[in-house]
Amino acid sequence: MTDDRAFPETEYRERMDRARRAIAAAGIDACVCVAPELLCYFAGYDGHTQFSIQALVFGPDGGDEPSFVFRDVDRGNAEDSCWLSDLRAYHHGQSDPLDLILAAVRERAGERARIGVCWDSYAMPGAFALRLAAALAPAEIVDATRVVEPLRWIKSAREMAYIRRAAAFAEAGLEGIRAALAPGLTEIQLAGRLEAAVREAGSEYSAMPTWLATGARTRGSHRTPTDRRIAPGEPLKTEFAGICRRYHAVTMQTLWLGEPSPAARRAYEGALAGLRAGMAEIAAGVPVGAAEDAAFAAMAAAGIDVSTQARFGYGVSIGFPPSWLEGLDITRESDSIFEPGMTFVLHTNATSSDGCGVLIGGAYALTDAGLETLSGGDLELRVV
């Protein structure tokens, strides 16, 4: 048996104490979490195994030891990464994980209790959600996602250390792609150079793919690399992450192989102005919507169609496939407030009148000293 825990047991217990207080305040008698990022945050479990049913069950009682339900083939992983002693394994095809989850809930709450389930997760298949809801009846079932998920938005000093290491891995990726960019290379080859640089620096696997496009393909978002070859005068746009102990530092950049057109320069400068305007609004106690308002106003003033912007930013930290996003949404519609200890992505994009797509942004942290750029971020237009 090895100790693969990313944090000391005292930090995990402090997180669980906050979770217990949160569900107690919400009047929840027992809580069920299935999201792998929550299992990792609260239990320490680090496994790309969310394709199987697994769950953390806990109540508001401070003396309650949380129960972790998982598939028995992953016992070694659970024992090495979890701090918990109540590990309940099932054998695929022979036993039903729902029985173990239901038993753990019933031990903490009666049949007519109020049960919180973190429904909003890619790891909660619809068919299983229906079975779980039916099995918990006649208990009152409430969505506990917004009760539990925000607890991980404020990072500890140890978490920030991992995120800063992840950001250093991402910076190595930027250097790798800048050094590799040359005429005739395919997008797949360029992505390989970037990913090799990130991995060689020490990065773990990413919760999302490397997005990379060149030439006219840059006008679309979230495009994965193809066998298209880059030519002189064309842009390269990429978005990727460095990862340390599952903590992601997402960064992005748009480069040109040769001199960009005047229209492309205007698009880049407009997107950069928006990024800087949004960054200038970020401080502790400020509504996150103020940052997006400022960013979009600056971009509109530069002639950029802001309707193409999905959002100015989002929270990011622990991530497992298929997503690295936290629940923090940096949009004008959000009611969240910036707080020290938050880590997030900020980004802006634009498409020039001659069809070049631009994406600028990176990983940031809000500390007691103010906004800190971790990787990527406020980058002037760069020609290779």
QUILIN-V544858 format. One record per residue. RES is the residue in one small letter. SS is DSSP state (@ for helix, = for strand, . for the rest). PSI is psi in radians with two decimals (NA if undefined). Layout:
# QUILIN-V544858
RES|SS|PSI / RES|SS|PSI
This chain:
# QUILIN-V544858
m|.|2.31 / t|.|2.79 / d|.|1.76 / d|.|0.23 / r|.|2.37 / a|.|-0.36 / f|.|2.76 / p|.|2.74 / e|@|-0.57 / t|@|-0.64 / e|@|-0.69 / y|@|-0.72 / r|@|-0.65 / e|@|-0.68 / r|@|-0.77 / m|@|-0.64 / d|@|-0.73 / r|@|-0.68 / a|@|-0.72 / r|@|-0.77 / r|@|-0.64 / a|@|-0.77 / i|@|-0.53 / a|@|-0.75 / a|@|-0.49 / a|.|0.03 / g|.|0.50 / i|.|2.26 / d|.|-0.42 / a|=|2.54 / c|=|2.45 / v|=|2.12 / c|=|2.37 / v|.|-0.28 / a|.|2.26 / p|@|-0.55 / e|@|-0.58 / l|@|-0.65 / l|@|-0.69 / c|@|-0.76 / y|@|-0.79 / f|@|-0.67 / a|@|-0.34 / g|.|-0.07 / y|.|2.12 / d|.|1.65 / g|.|2.31 / h|.|1.16 / t|.|0.39 / q|.|-0.04 / f|.|-0.22 / s|.|2.77 / i|.|2.23 / q|.|2.62 / a|=|2.60 / l|=|2.22 / v|=|2.26 / f|=|2.81 / g|.|-3.10 / p|.|-0.18 / d|.|2.21 / g|.|-0.37 / g|.|0.01 / d|.|2.19 / e|.|2.08 / p|.|2.62 / s|=|2.36 / f|=|2.08 / v|=|2.26 / f|=|2.98 / r|=|2.40 / d|@|-0.45 / v|@|-0.31 / d|@|0.32 / r|@|-0.76 / g|@|-0.74 / n|@|-0.79 / a|@|-0.77 / e|@|-0.58 / d|@|-0.50 / s|@|-0.40 / c|.|2.58 / w|.|-0.16 / l|.|2.66 / s|.|-0.35 / d|=|1.43 / l|=|2.15 / r|=|1.91 / a|=|2.57 / y|=|2.75 / h|.|2.19 / h|.|2.26 / g|.|-0.36 / q|.|-0.55 / s|.|2.76 / d|.|2.06 / p|@|-0.45 / l|@|-0.63 / d|@|-0.72 / l|@|-0.71 / i|@|-0.79 / l|@|-0.71 / a|@|-0.74 / a|@|-0.65 / v|@|-0.82 / r|@|-0.54 / e|@|-0.43 / r|@|-0.35 / a|.|2.59 / g|.|3.08 / e|.|-0.48 / r|.|0.49 / a|.|-3.13 / r|=|1.99 / i|=|2.25 / g|=|2.28 / v|=|2.28 / c|.|1.49 / w|.|-0.56 / d|.|1.40 / s|.|2.47 / y|.|-0.35 / a|.|0.11 / m|.|1.55 / p|.|2.54 / g|@|-0.74 / a|@|-0.73 / f|@|-0.63 / a|@|-0.73 / l|@|-0.74 / r|@|-0.72 / l|@|-0.79 / a|@|-0.73 / a|@|-0.69 / a|@|-0.56 / l|@|-0.29 / a|.|2.52 / p|.|0.32 / a|.|2.66 / e|=|2.24 / i|=|2.23 / v|=|2.69 / d|=|2.03 / a|.|0.13 / t|@|-0.86 / r|@|-0.12 / v|@|-0.72 / v|@|-0.77 / e|@|-0.80 / p|@|-0.24 / l|@|-0.39 / r|@|0.09 / w|.|-0.53 / i|.|2.10 / k|.|2.52 / s|.|3.02 / a|@|-0.67 / r|@|-0.70 / e|@|-0.76 / m|@|-0.61 / a|@|-0.72 / y|@|-0.72 / i|@|-0.67 / r|@|-0.62 / r|@|-0.73 / a|@|-0.68 / a|@|-0.64 / a|@|-0.63 / f|@|-0.73 / a|@|-0.70 / e|@|-0.63 / a|@|-0.64 / g|@|-0.73 / l|@|-0.77 / e|@|-0.66 / g|@|-0.74 / i|@|-0.60 / r|@|-0.70 / a|@|-0.53 / a|@|-0.48 / l|.|2.12 / a|.|2.69 / p|.|2.48 / g|.|-0.28 / l|.|2.51 / t|=|2.84 / e|@|-0.68 / i|@|-0.73 / q|@|-0.72 / l|@|-0.73 / a|@|-0.64 / g|@|-0.71 / r|@|-0.75 / l|@|-0.87 / e|@|-0.62 / a|@|-0.72 / a|@|-0.71 / v|@|-0.79 / r|@|-0.75 / e|@|-0.47 / a|@|-0.36 / g|.|0.13 / s|.|2.57 / e|.|-3.10 / y|.|2.67 / s|.|2.62 / a|.|-0.30 / m|.|2.78 / p|.|2.88 / t|.|2.12 / w|=|2.24 / l|=|2.30 / a|=|2.70 / t|=|2.84 / g|@|-2.40 / a|@|-0.36 / r|@|-0.24 / t|@|-0.27 / r|@|-0.21 / g|.|2.65 / s|.|2.70 / h|.|0.84 / r|.|2.27 / t|=|2.71 / p|.|2.58 / t|.|-2.98 / d|.|0.24 / r|.|2.41 / r|=|2.39 / i|.|2.51 / a|.|2.77 / p|.|2.46 / g|.|-0.01 / e|=|2.70 / p|=|2.77 / l|=|2.25 / k|=|2.30 / t|=|2.65 / e|=|2.31 / f|=|-3.07 / a|=|2.65 / g|=|2.53 / i|=|2.29 / c|=|2.09 / r|.|0.73 / r|.|-0.05 / y|=|2.20 / h|=|2.44 / a|=|1.76 / v|=|2.32 / t|=|2.92 / m|=|2.78 / q|=|2.64 / t|=|2.18 / l|=|2.79 / w|=|2.38 / l|=|1.55 / g|.|3.08 / e|.|2.21 / p|.|2.83 / s|.|2.79 / p|@|-0.67 / a|@|-0.69 / a|@|-0.69 / r|@|-0.73 / r|@|-0.71 / a|@|-0.76 / y|@|-0.81 / e|@|-0.63 / g|@|-0.73 / a|@|-0.68 / l|@|-0.68 / a|@|-0.69 / g|@|-0.77 / l|@|-0.80 / r|@|-0.68 / a|@|-0.72 / g|@|-0.74 / m|@|-0.66 / a|@|-0.37 / e|.|-0.20 / i|.|2.13 / a|.|2.80 / a|.|2.32 / g|.|-0.11 / v|.|2.35 / p|=|2.41 / v|@|-0.46 / g|@|-0.45 / a|@|-0.59 / a|@|-0.77 / e|@|-0.70 / d|@|-0.79 / a|@|-0.74 / a|@|-0.83 / f|@|-0.58 / a|@|-0.73 / a|@|-0.67 / m|@|-0.70 / a|@|-0.67 / a|@|-0.46 / a|.|0.06 / g|.|0.28 / i|.|2.38 / d|.|1.82 / v|@|-0.12 / s|@|-0.28 / t|@|-0.10 / q|.|2.11 / a|.|-0.77 / r|.|2.83 / f|.|-0.52 / g|=|3.14 / y|=|2.74 / g|=|2.64 / v|=|2.43 / s|=|-1.88 / i|=|2.31 / g|=|2.47 / f|=|2.66 / p|.|2.43 / p|.|0.22 / s|=|2.57 / w|=|0.07 / l|=|2.38 / e|=|3.04 / g|=|-0.27 / l|=|2.13 / d|=|2.02 / i|=|1.41 / t|.|2.83 / r|.|-0.35 / e|.|-0.25 / s|.|2.58 / d|.|0.21 / s|.|2.76 / i|=|2.44 / f|.|2.34 / e|.|2.55 / p|.|2.42 / g|.|-0.16 / m|.|2.52 / t|=|2.45 / f|=|2.95 / v|=|2.41 / l|=|2.40 / h|=|2.69 / t|=|2.71 / n|=|2.83 / a|=|2.76 / t|=|2.21 / s|.|2.87 / s|.|-0.33 / d|.|0.29 / g|.|0.27 / c|.|2.26 / g|=|2.46 / v|=|2.37 / l|=|2.21 / i|=|2.42 / g|=|-3.00 / g|=|-2.79 / a|=|2.40 / y|=|2.76 / a|=|2.49 / l|=|2.00 / t|=|3.12 / d|.|-0.41 / a|.|-0.13 / g|=|-2.88 / l|=|2.28 / e|=|2.23 / t|=|2.18 / l|=|-0.75 / s|=|2.60 / g|=|-2.28 / g|.|-2.36 / d|.|1.47 / l|.|2.21 / e|.|2.71 / l|.|2.31 / r|=|2.27 / v|=|2.25 / v|.|NA
